[in-house]
Amino acid sequence: MVLRFRGKTKKISCAVAAVIRDSAGCLVAAETGFQHGYGSVLLFECMAIRLGVRLVQRMQAKPFIITSNNLITAVNNLQSRQAPRA
């Protein structure tokens, strides 16, 4: 199973989405979320990671691979326990 997620921001809100596909690329499950307020793209990517991992847990889609454009940056920032600086 492959988990793909995305965070997108526009003005004062963001949308997050997570999609699980099987090895043939067929859709297994998907979920979206919306958050009102300001934040960084990295924050919204982290929210999408959380949404995706919870979706994997609910669907019991194991083993799975996570793919994202900003995954390494997001994980490194989470592990550092420091706020990212611009």
Order of alpha helices (4+ residues) and beta strands (2+ residues): beta-beta-beta-alpha-beta-alpha
